[in-house]
Amino acid sequence: MRPRSAVKLARAGSLPERLRSLRDGQAAIRVATVGAALESGVLDALIEPRTTASLADTLAVTDVRLLEAFLEVLEAARLVRTGPRGHRLTRRGRAVLADDVVRAAYEGFSGYHTGLYHDLPVQLRGGPARSDIARHGDVIARLSRAFEPLVHDALAAEVERLRPARVLDVGCGDGTNLEHMLRAAPEAEGTGVEIDAVAARLAQERLARADLADRGRVLAMDVRGLLADPARLGGPVDLALLANVIYYLPAAERADFLHDVAALVRPGGTVMVVSTVADPSAFSRHFDLLLRAQEGEMSLPTTGDLAGYLTAAGLEVTGARRLTPGDPLHAVTARRRG
């Protein structure tokens, strides 16, 4: 570039912000490219090398010229390589399919996470609320697995301290946290409670695959239903976990909900709440906006809110810590008074 051209470019506007906007735009295109490659089925179809004609036939594509142009985009993104025998996945393309957290990230961030902002102007003026939590629960659950090792470390420390005989996982999802608690406490019995029947079935299947069905079970119900029949737990539990559950409840109902959970815990036992919290970080602000845009009254709590809910539920807060450096995922523990 000639010096005169560089001077003109620098004076044309905010050079740092122009460069930032171009970088951000290119990143957005990369995310959208991978998301479209997954949603269209192109990446999955190329598990085995295919010619353009074979790929079009497999995916019922009618606009072959557009498919060819899309494949060129995927090649430029280093997801696909094209040779004399057709198209095949690169190492990066295979990695997207092999790591389900990576796949879920591209599905989520090219979908509802950015769709939120596309639809926001209409919603701000009275448009319909979103239903991402209900419609994309599977992707949300799969994406949250990125933080599971950190949650499991906190759980293992609590289990080692308490040495529980019974554990309860409220909103257990696919059962991964319940499985981890039972492995960390080999003498314990555990119950998972999940209101979504499909997720409850998946959690029970997970326990069976892990040879833990003799010590663990999953109930497809609202945990508050156990208050009328606590015998289904086999007795009071020593540790009750609520992981990424509390922000789905209206703020006005959270203390009462925790009070009901605490009623299932023995005196001296622990309630552990793990949650993304509201703080000044960009992702926290984004996730809180996403929740507030949903049908119902969802929002992120602050760490102070969590402690307040637990105290109002009649529990004694015993600890609070950030699970991930730089990330707004926190764990707060509280003891039921004897």
Salt bridges, closest charged atoms under 4 A:
GLU17 OE2 - ARG20 NE 3.43
ASP44 OD2 - ARG103 NH2 2.77
ASP100 OD2 - ARG142 NE 2.82
ASP100 OD2 - ARG145 NH1 3.49
GLU107 OE2 - ARG103 NE 3.06
GLU107 OE1 - ARG142 NH1 2.97
ASP119 OD1 - HIS118 ND1 3.02
ASP119 OD2 - ARG130 NH1 2.90
ASP132 OD2 - ARG130 NE 2.52
ASP138 OD2 - ARG142 NH1 3.27
GLU158 OE2 - ARG161 NH2 2.50
ASP174 OD2 - ARG145 NH2 2.82
ASP174 OD2 - ARG206 NH2 3.42
GLU179 OE2 - ARG183 NE 3.03
GLU179 OE1 - ARG206 NH1 2.97
GLU205 OE2 - ARG201 NH1 3.13
ASP222 OD2 - ARG224 NH2 3.17
ASP238 OD1 - ARG266 NE 2.34
ASP260 OD1 - HIS259 ND1 3.95
ASP288 OD2 - ARG292 NE 2.72
GLU316 OE1 - ARG335 NH2 2.57
